[in-house]
Amino acid sequence: MPENSIMILIDGAGWKAGAIKWLKDAVKQKKYTTEETKNKEILVFSLTEFFTWANKTFIK
C-alpha cells in the first residue's frame, strides 16, 4: 500500500483461532517489513479498540 499510515479494523467472529494475535504480533515486530516500508505505521484494531483509540485521539 502506498500510504504511510495503514489501519486494519477487525470485526466479527470469522477468524481462525490465533489469527488476530498473529496479525498484531507480525505488525508489532515489523515481521514482513522491507527497507522501503520500514517507516510505515500500521495499526490493527478490533472495532471496540478502534472506538477507544478514536475517542482518545480525536475527542479532547
Secondary structure, 3 states (H helix, E strand, C coil): CCCCEEEEEECCCCCCCCHHHHHHHHHHCCCCCCCCCCCCEEEEEEHHHHHHHHHHHHCC
